[in-house]
Amino acid sequence: MKFDNERWKIDKNRRNDIEANRKIHDGLSFELRPIQKSPVTMGYRNKCEFTVGYDEESKLPTVGFRLGSYVTGTVAVGPIQEMIHISEKTKKAVLIFQDFIRKSKLAPFSPADYTGYWRFLTVRDSTSTGDVMLIVVMHPQNLTEEEIDQVKRDLIDHFNSEEAVACGIKSLYFQLVIKKRVGEDGSKPVHLSGSTHIIDTILGKQFRISPEAFFQVNTAGAEVLYQSAIELSQVQKDSTVLDICCGTGTIGLCFAPHCGRVLGLEMITEAVKDARANAELNGIQNCDFFAGKAEDILTSVLARADGDDIIAIVDPPRAGLHMRAVTQLRNTRKVTRLVYISCSPSSAVKNFVDLSRPSSKTLRGAPFVPVRAVPVDMFPQTKHVELAILFEREETPASVEESKSEGAVQEDTSSQETSETTDVDRQGNEDNNIA
């Protein structure tokens, strides 16, 4: 394992311990438990993004998956009716939209010459209620505002049909996508009809899902993953859980009954709003959620943590945590345990290594040592797994005293933290009804 080999290279003082553990754990320096199975292996995906193009065989406009990349000269789209990881409800929704596309006078978008209009369809469906959300994406080209408004009305009429209602389509969004300039934010989905959210359930908690909100694509698998994280963390009733990259609060809210307090951090403002709404929806009052990049507000949020048992739960995007966030976690000694959840362990190796790297002038706090890992089959029918790893703070005293360590982190970021602390405190005052 690349991570284990990197640890061996950078930490000469721990090589004997690493080698001793490898004899116990079949060549690894920590325990790797068996892959936890997903309760559902067929039709498990609750979110899929489909491309609009042309089927090579029928030559008809088709909603499905690209058969290759444009770079390799492939622009064809294949139908998805035989795909075993897509639910029947999603397949029906795709066919209903495909019927609309084939009747439309507007052609599918072509990546070859940038002509055409229809680009994508995102389908989200709730495994608990059966409700379906659609996000239709098109390129406006030279359409006038009046023509775009007519497209919206046609979509509303089409998805108000008996067939669409029977399929469970309860929420419809529309989004215009054009090529963005560097640094320019893309357009947001516009609500056309039905509910603004759909609701799904994990570990008995209800979560509202908006068009752009992150939600694990395998709901049943997410229950296994979150339960594994709770057990790995050894959370106690007086623990404070720091939910980093919390999204809509799914992990933190599942931890809430097991701990004293949850503090969630998320860079996407809309997701934070959803997290707060989800806390209210479930009647949970020991959670606070804050908007901002983890590397910018982590120190301020950590200052609000209660007690001496602080557990960090990290579920970052594929690229992992910013190094500043890793440094702040390392240098805050009250964080005694850390559970890192990754959908791409190979992409997170740098974070793993930096968390376990020997103490230095920058990483003043004692390293986190990997103890055990649990892979979960979140993506049945593929080779990919989600991995939850428990890191525990090394007991060996660090070279610098705790007070100096934590003070140095705040000093290093003082130019930003003054305003950030004010923002976090303001959020806290506004959200006393939540936590």
ABEGO torsion letter per residue (X at the ends): XAAAAAAAAABAAAAAAAAAAAAAAGGBABBBBBBBBBABABGABABBBBBBBBBAAAGBBBBBBBABBAAAGBABBBBAAABAABBAAAAAAAAAAAAAAAABABBBBBAAAGBEABABBBBBBBAAAGBBBBBBBBBAEABBAAAAAAAAAAAAAAAABAAAAAAGBABBBBBBBBBBBBGBBBBBBBBABEBABBBBBBGGBBBBBBAABBBBABAAAAAAAAAAAAAAAGBBAABBBBBBGAEAGAAAAAAAAABABBBBBBABAAAAAAAAAAAAAAGBAABBBBBEBAAAAAAAAAAABBEABBBBBBBBBAAEBBAAAAAAAAABAABABBBBBBABAAAAAAAAAAAABBBBAABABBBBBBABBBBBBABBGBABBBBBBBBBBBABBBABBAAAAAAAAAAAAAAAAAAAAAAAAAAAAAAAAAX
